[in-house]
Amino acid sequence: MHHHHQPLARRAFLQRVGQLGVAGVATPWALNLAAMGEAAALTANDYRALVCVFLYGGNDHGNTLIPYDAAGHAEYTKVRGALAIGRNQLNAVQLAPVLAGGRQFALAPSLSALKPLFDAGKLAVQLNVGPLIQPTTLAQYNARSVPLPPKLFSHNDQQSVWQSAAAEGAVRGWGGAMGDLALSANGQSLFTCMSVTGNAVFLAGRDAVAYQIGANGAIAINGVVTEPLYDSPACREALRTLITQARPQVLENEYNRITARSIDAQKTLAGALAGTPNFDAQLPSKDAASGQKRELNRQLKMVARLIAAGRGMGMKRQVFMVSLGGFDTHDNLNERHPALLRQVGDAMAGFQASLDSIGAGAGVTIFTASDFGRTLSSNGDGSDHGWGAYHLVLGGAVKGGAYYGSAPQIALGGPEDTGQGRLLPTTSVDQFAATLARWFGVSDSELPLVAPNIGNFGVRNLGFL
């Protein structure tokens, strides 16, 4: 019997070697997430999930984590001008750790829901992270003497680079790469990579597909699943047969095969979700005061329910994606940004409370990502496209209450300033992805599938998990 397995194993091995060989130059970390699954699959007997919260538009990191020590806050005020948040507004959100030179930070006032989680050791801050192909100094950047990520400062390209290490048009993300590695560990492999926010390259794998779901659950086909067509069970069955039966034409047959899979998956998922908590107390769908929809709460509530259901469906490893838009704050930053951050902070805190309430908190890590950071300097009413940024990592397995990476100089003209306070990253997205991947269960030798440039960096594990 074993003769049949040899060609398959050899083909898989050659495929893998080929992938590892060509991965070197430009592959962002979404590519990487996809790879995490396959490797983890062989040994997974616990449950682990990663949740990416993508902030579309480029989050203004300068007003997300703010210098609090007197000297640092004075520099920040000088650089940011009208955008600066007053030091007296930061007293309730200052964070305890003091870095070299007496540097101290505070969270944005509207992220106050996250301060208790930082204090409790569940929330970590990753400093100055962004896409890099190899460690890069300011002199190397200015001379263009090392390879640089493609199309810096462009929204759609940098969204793709963060999610997959390649510019717009990339077909495989690092969430999907982890999913590929995890497929065989899961009882329902279709639910390995799940998006509650539409299509994104982050969750696209070689074999793993991003299963898209709405904030209210799996999308059903009207007339087949929801209610009988024309109130007639016979019509419903006729429609179901038409859209799912095998066909001789190859494209038509594939379309019907996928439709049949969709109907089965929706039924499986709806059944599994039916028995889960609603988490309305932790993640209200509307703001109590204003009555406004809380979009990120709604998405994360569905993820929490999917995690509650997934453990019952034989899932071992899952990667999820949610998102919030509106972060392209070239203008009205002072009015728009705090409300956006409040949604993020409240939703992440509510999500952690939801997981803790079902005993799942230690097996899930949620993290932020965005197109890029923004300029430290003000354009008068907002900030412009940047590069490196601060990001948050939250969960029961996180070594929180701490900063990771190195804090950039806030003054203009510093060693990380590529112009207008656009930060040259000192930590790469590949390192960030690799750290998440190792926790997820990806072996060291398979990390290049998830983080294609990781071989160029001495540090493969940033230590926050």
SERO-225170 format. One record per residue (C-alpha): residue in one letter; x, y, z. Coordinates in steps of 0.05 Angstrom, whole numbers, plus 32768, in hexadecimal, padded with zeros to 4 digits. Layout:
# SERO-225170
R aa   px   py   pz
R  A    X    Y    Z
...
//
This chain:
# SERO-225170
R aa   px   py   pz
R  M 8000 8000 8000
R  H 8037 8031 8012
R  H 804D 8037 7FC9
R  H 800F 8061 7FBC
R  H 8023 8094 7FF0
R  Q 806A 809E 7FD8
R  P 805B 80C7 7F99
R  L 8029 80F2 7FC1
R  A 805B 80FF 7FF8
R  R 8092 810D 7FC7
R  R 8066 813E 7FA0
R  A 8052 8162 7FE1
R  F 809B 8165 7FF5
R  L 80B1 8182 7FB2
R  Q 8077 81B4 7FB3
R  R 808C 81CA 7FF8
R  V 80D5 81D1 7FE5
R  G 80C0 81F9 7FA9
R  Q 8096 8228 7FD3
R  L 80CD 8232 8006
R  G 80FE 8241 7FCE
R  V 80D7 8276 7FAA
R  A 80BA 8296 7FE9
R  G 80F7 82C1 7FF5
R  V 80EB 8304 7FD7
R  A 80A5 8321 7FDF
R  T 8072 82FC 8007
R  P 804D 831F 8040
R  W 8032 8300 807D
R  A 7FED 82EE 8066
R  L 800F 82BC 803A
R  N 802B 82A5 8079
R  L 7FEC 829C 80A1
R  A 7FD5 826A 806E
R  A 8012 823E 8078
R  M 8007 8239 80C2
R  G 7FD2 8204 80BD
R  E 7FF3 81CA 8099
R  A 802C 81C5 80C9
R  A 8002 81CC 8107
R  A 7FD2 8197 80EF
R  L 7FFD 815B 8100
R  T 8004 8168 814A
R  A 7FC7 8192 815C
R  N 7F9D 8174 8194
R  D 7F88 81B5 81B5
R  Y 7F60 81EE 8196
R  R 7F82 822E 817D
R  A 7F68 8267 8153
R  L 7F85 82A8 8138
R  V 7F59 82E4 812B
R  C 7F72 831D 80FF
R  V 7F50 8361 8109
R  F 7F62 8389 80CB
R  L 7F5B 83D4 80D0
R  Y 7F51 83EB 8088
R  G 7F6D 842E 8074
R  G 7FAC 8431 809D
R  N 7FA3 843B 80E8
R  D 7FC2 847A 8106
R  H 7FF0 8456 8137
R  G 800B 8498 8151
R  N 7FCA 84A4 8176
R  T 7FC0 845B 8188
R  L 7FFC 8454 81B7
R  I 8013 8498 81D1
R  P 8053 84AD 81F5
R  Y 8042 84BB 823E
R  D 8083 84CE 825F
R  A 808B 851A 8262
R  A 80C5 851F 8230
R  G 80A6 84ED 8200
R  H 8062 850F 8202
R  A 8083 8553 81F4
R  E 80A5 8536 81B5
R  Y 8063 8515 81A0
R  T 803E 8558 81A7
R  K 8073 857C 8180
R  V 8070 854A 8146
R  R 8024 853F 8145
R  G 800D 8587 8150
R  A 7FC1 858C 814E
R  L 7FBB 8540 814D
R  A 7FDB 8537 8191
R  I 7FB2 851B 81CC
R  G 7FBF 8541 820C
R  R 7FE8 851E 8242
R  N 7FB2 852B 8277
R  Q 7F82 8500 824C
R  L 7FB2 84C5 8252
R  N 7FB5 84BD 829E
R  A 7F80 8486 82A0
R  V 7F9E 845F 8266
R  Q 7FE9 8463 8275
R  L 800C 8420 8272
R  A 803C 840B 82AA
R  P 807B 83F3 8286
R  V 80B3 8426 8280
R  L 80E4 841C 8246
R  A 812C 8432 823F
R  G 8136 847C 8248
R  G 80F9 8481 8274
R  R 80C9 8479 8239
R  Q 8081 846A 824B
R  F 8042 8462 8221
R  A 7FF7 8467 8228
R  L 7FBF 8448 81FF
R  A 7F90 8477 81DA
R  P 7F59 848D 820B
R  S 7F25 846B 81DF
R  L 7F4A 8428 81E7
R  S 7F3C 842A 8232
R  A 7F18 83E7 822F
R  L 7F5B 83C6 821F
R  K 7F83 83E4 8259
R  P 7F6B 83B0 828C
R  L 7F7F 8379 825B
R  F 7FC5 8397 8254
R  D 7FCA 839C 82A0
R  A 7FB3 8353 82A7
R  G 7FE9 833B 8278
R  K 7FBB 8327 823E
R  L 7FCB 8361 820E
R  A 800F 836F 81EE
R  V 8024 83A8 81C1
R  Q 8051 839B 8185
R  L 807A 83D9 8176
R  N 808C 83F3 8131
R  V 807A 83B7 8106
R  G 8071 83B8 80BA
R  P 8083 8394 8079
R  L 80CE 838A 806E
R  I 80F3 8359 8042
R  Q 8132 835B 806D
R  P 814A 8386 80A7
R  T 8151 83CC 808B
R  T 8174 840B 80A5
R  L 8160 8452 8092
R  A 81A0 8459 8069
R  Q 8190 8419 8043
R  Y 8149 8431 8037
R  N 815F 8475 801E
R  A 8194 8455 7FF0
R  R 8162 841F 7FDA
R  S 819D 83EF 7FE5
R  V 8172 83B5 8000
R  P 8131 8397 7FE4
R  L 80F3 83BB 7FFE
R  P 80AA 83A5 8001
R  P 8085 83B6 7FC0
R  K 805C 83F6 7FB8
R  L 8064 8414 7FFE
R  F 802F 8446 8015
R  S 7FF9 842C 7FE5
R  H 7FB9 8415 8007
R  N 7FA4 83D8 7FDF
R  D 7FEC 83C1 7FD5
R  Q 8000 83C8 801E
R  Q 7FC0 83A6 8035
R  S 7FD5 836C 8009
R  V 801E 836F 8020
R  W 8009 836C 806A
R  Q 7FDA 8332 805B
R  S 8005 830B 802A
R  A 804B 832A 8020
R  A 803B 833C 7FD7
R  A 801A 8378 7FB5
R  E 7FD2 837A 7F9E
R  G 7FC1 833B 7F75
R  A 7FE1 830B 7FA7
R  V 7FB9 82CA 7FAC
R  R 7FD2 82AC 7FED
R  G 7FD3 82CD 8032
R  W 7FF6 82B9 8072
R  G 7FB4 82A7 8094
R  G 7FA4 8279 805A
R  A 7FEB 825C 805D
R  M 7FDF 8249 80A6
R  G 7F9B 822D 8091
R  D 7FBC 8200 805D
R  L 7FE8 81E3 8094
R  A 7FAC 81D8 80C2
R  L 7F7A 81B9 8091
R  S 7F86 8171 80A3
R  A 7F7F 817F 80EE
R  N 7F38 8197 80E7
R  G 7EF8 816D 80E7
R  Q 7ED9 81A0 80B6
R  S 7F13 81B9 808B
R  L 7EE6 81EC 8067
R  F 7EE0 8214 80A8
R  T 7F2C 821B 80B2
R  C 7F30 8262 8097
R  M 7EF3 828D 80A4
R  S 7EE5 82D5 8091
R  V 7EAD 82FF 80B0
R  T 7EC2 833A 8084
R  G 7EBF 8324 803C
R  N 7EF8 8312 800E
R  A 7F41 831F 8022
R  V 7F82 8300 800C
R  F 7F97 82F4 8055
R  L 7F6D 82B5 805A
R  A 7F7C 8299 8014
R  G 7FA6 825A 8015
R  R 7FBE 8229 7FE0
R  D 7F89 81F6 7FF7
R  A 7F65 821C 802E
R  V 7F2C 8248 8016
R  A 7F11 8283 803E
R  Y 7ECB 826F 8054
R  Q 7EA4 82B0 8054
R  I 7E6D 82BB 8086
R  G 7E42 82F7 809A
R  A 7E3F 8316 80DF
R  N 7DFC 82F1 80E7
R  G 7E17 82AD 80D1
R  A 7E1F 8282 8093
R  I 7DFC 829F 8056
R  A 7DC2 8272 8040
R  I 7DA7 826B 7FFA
R  N 7D60 8286 7FF8
R  G 7D2C 8255 7FDF
R  V 7D58 8219 7FEE
R  V 7D6C 8223 8036
R  T 7D44 825D 8054
R  E 7CFC 8252 803D
R  P 7CDE 8224 8008
R  L 7CDD 8243 7FC2
R  Y 7C97 825D 7FB4
R  D 7C82 823B 7FF6
R  S 7C8B 81F9 7FD2
R  P 7CBA 81C2 7FEC
R  A 7CB8 81A3 7FA6
R  C 7CD1 81E5 7F87
R  R 7D07 81E8 7FBC
R  E 7D20 81A2 7FAB
R  A 7D1F 81B2 7F60
R  L 7D49 81F0 7F6B
R  R 7D79 81CB 7F98
R  T 7D82 8195 7F63
R  L 7D8E 81C8 7F2C
R  I 7DC5 81ED 7F51
R  T 7DE9 81B0 7F6F
R  Q 7DE4 8176 7F3E
R  A 7E22 815C 7F19
R  R 7E2A 8179 7ED2
R  P 7E54 8164 7E96
R  Q 7E6F 81AA 7E89
R  V 7EAC 81B4 7EB6
R  L 7EA0 81FC 7ECE
R  E 7E55 81F0 7ED8
R  N 7E65 81B1 7F00
R  E 7E97 81D5 7F2C
R  Y 7E66 820D 7F39
R  N 7E30 81DB 7F4E
R  R 7E62 81B4 7F79
R  I 7E75 81F4 7F9F
R  T 7E2B 8206 7FA7
R  A 7E1C 81C2 7FC4
R  R 7E57 81CA 7FF4
R  S 7E3E 820E 8008
R  I 7DF8 81F3 8018
R  D 7E15 81BA 8042
R  A 7E46 81E9 8066
R  Q 7E0F 821B 8076
R  K 7DE5 81E3 8094
R  T 7E1F 81C8 80BD
R  L 7E33 820D 80D6
R  A 7DEC 8224 80E6
R  G 7DE2 81E5 810F
R  A 7E23 81EF 8134
R  L 7E16 8239 8142
R  A 7DD0 822B 815C
R  G 7DEB 8211 819D
R  T 7E1D 8249 81AB
R  P 7E17 8285 81DB
R  N 7E03 82C7 81BB
R  F 7E38 82F2 81DF
R  D 7E0A 832E 81DA
R  A 7E1E 8346 8220
R  Q 7E68 8348 820E
R  L 7E60 835F 81C6
R  P 7E20 8389 81BD
R  S 7E0D 8392 8173
R  K 7DFA 83DB 817F
R  D 7E17 8412 81AA
R  A 7DE8 841B 81E6
R  A 7DED 8467 81E6
R  S 7DEC 8479 819C
R  G 7DC8 843C 817F
R  Q 7DFF 8437 814A
R  K 7E11 83F3 812D
R  R 7E51 83D6 814A
R  E 7E6C 83B3 810C
R  L 7EAB 8396 812B
R  N 7E84 837D 8167
R  R 7E54 8359 8137
R  Q 7E8E 8338 8111
R  L 7EB4 8323 8150
R  K 7E74 8308 8170
R  M 7E6D 82D9 8134
R  V 7EB6 82C4 813B
R  A 7EAC 82B6 8186
R  R 7E6E 828C 8174
R  L 7E95 8267 813D
R  I 7ECC 8257 816F
R  A 7E98 823D 81A0
R  A 7E7A 8213 8167
R  G 7EBD 81FF 8148
R  R 7ED6 81D9 8184
R  G 7E97 81AF 8180
R  M 7EA1 81A2 8135
R  G 7EE6 8183 813F
R  M 7F0C 81C2 812B
R  K 7F53 81C7 8146
R  R 7F71 8203 8121
R  Q 7F4C 823E 8104
R  V 7F5F 8282 80E7
R  F 7F2B 82BA 80E6
R  M 7F29 8300 80C9
R  V 7EFE 833C 80DB
R  S 7F07 8385 80C8
R  L 7EF3 83CD 80D2
R  G 7EFC 8404 809E
R  G 7F02 844F 80A2
R  F 7F4B 8456 80B9
R  D 7F64 8481 807F
R  T 7F64 84BF 80AA
R  H 7F84 84F5 807D
R  D 7F52 8525 809B
R  N 7F24 852B 80D8
R  L 7F53 84FC 80FE
R  N 7F41 8519 8142
R  E 7EF7 850F 8136
R  R 7EF8 84CB 8112
R  H 7F32 84A3 8130
R  P 7F1D 849E 817A
R  A 7ED8 8481 8167
R  L 7EFA 844D 813A
R  L 7F2B 8439 8171
R  R 7EF2 8434 81A3
R  Q 7ED0 8400 8176
R  V 7F12 83D9 8172
R  G 7F21 83DB 81BC
R  D 7EDA 83CB 81D3
R  A 7ED3 8393 81A0
R  M 7F16 8372 81B2
R  A 7F08 8377 81FD
R  G 7EC1 835B 81F2
R  F 7EDC 8323 81C7
R  Q 7F0E 830E 81FE
R  A 7ED7 8311 8232
R  S 7EAB 82E5 8205
R  L 7EE2 82B0 81FD
R  D 7EF3 82B2 8247
R  S 7EA9 82A5 8257
R  I 7EAC 8262 8232
R  G 7EF2 8250 8249
R  A 7F11 825A 8204
R  G 7F3B 8298 8214
R  A 7F80 8276 8215
R  G 7F78 8254 81D1
R  V 7F69 8293 81A8
R  T 7F97 82CC 8195
R  I 7F7B 830B 8175
R  F 7FA7 8340 8155
R  T 7FA1 8380 812D
R  A 7FBE 838E 80E8
R  S 7FB6 83C9 80B7
R  D 7FCD 83E3 8073
R  F 8006 840B 8094
R  G 8013 843D 80CB
R  R 800D 8487 80BE
R  T 803A 84C4 80C0
R  L 804A 84DF 8105
R  S 8047 8525 80EA
R  S 8003 8546 80DE
R  N 7FEB 855D 809A
R  G 7FC1 8591 80BE
R  D 7F83 8567 80CA
R  G 7F9C 851F 80C8
R  S 7FD7 84F2 80B6
R  D 7FEF 84D4 8076
R  H 8004 848D 8060
R  G 803F 8470 8087
R  W 8061 842C 8090
R  G 8072 840F 80D5
R  A 803C 840F 810B
R  Y 8028 83F5 8150
R  H 7FFB 83B8 8154
R  L 7FD6 8395 818C
R  V 7FD6 834A 819E
R  L 7FA3 8330 81D0
R  G 7F92 82EC 81EE
R  G 7F9B 82BC 8228
R  A 7FDC 82A1 820A
R  V 7FFA 82E7 81FF
R  K 8034 82FD 822B
R  G 8013 8340 8236
R  G 801E 837E 825F
R  A 805C 838A 8234
R  Y 8077 83A9 81F4
R  Y 809B 8381 81BE
R  G 80CC 839D 818B
R  S 80ED 83E0 8191
R  A 80CC 8423 819E
R  P 80D9 8455 8166
R  Q 80F1 849B 8171
R  I 80B6 84CA 816D
R  A 80DE 8508 8159
R  L 80E2 8515 810E
R  G 8126 8505 80EF
R  G 8131 84C9 811C
R  P 8151 8487 8107
R  E 810E 8469 80F1
R  D 80F2 84A7 80CE
R  T 80ED 849C 8082
R  G 80CB 84E1 807B
R  Q 8093 8505 80A1
R  G 8099 84D2 80D8
R  R 808A 8496 80AC
R  L 80AA 845F 80D5
R  L 80DB 842E 80B7
R  P 80C5 83ED 80D9
R  T 80F6 83CC 810A
R  T 80CB 838C 810E
R  S 80B2 836A 80CE
R  V 806D 834F 80C0
R  D 8090 830C 80B2
R  Q 80AA 830B 80FA
R  F 8065 831D 8115
R  A 8044 82E7 80EA
R  A 807A 82B3 80FD
R  T 806E 82BF 8147
R  L 8024 82B3 813F
R  A 8032 8277 8113
R  R 805F 8255 8145
R  W 802A 825B 817B
R  F 7FF6 8241 8149
R  G 8021 8202 8140
R  V 804B 820F 8102
R  S 808F 81EF 8107
R  D 80CE 8219 8100
R  S 80E0 81F8 80BE
R  E 809C 8209 80A0
R  L 809C 8252 80B6
R  P 80B3 826A 8070
R  L 8070 8251 8055
R  V 804D 8283 8082
R  A 8082 82BA 8087
R  P 80A9 82B6 8045
R  N 80E0 82E8 805A
R  I 80EB 82CC 80A0
R  G 812F 82AF 808C
R  N 814A 82F6 8085
R  F 813D 8306 80CE
R  G 8165 82EE 810A
R  V 8129 82F0 8139
R  R 80F1 82C0 8124
R  N 80C9 82C4 8164
R  L 80B9 8308 8181
R  G 80A5 82E8 81C4
R  F 805F 8304 81CF
R  L 8040 82BE 81D1
//
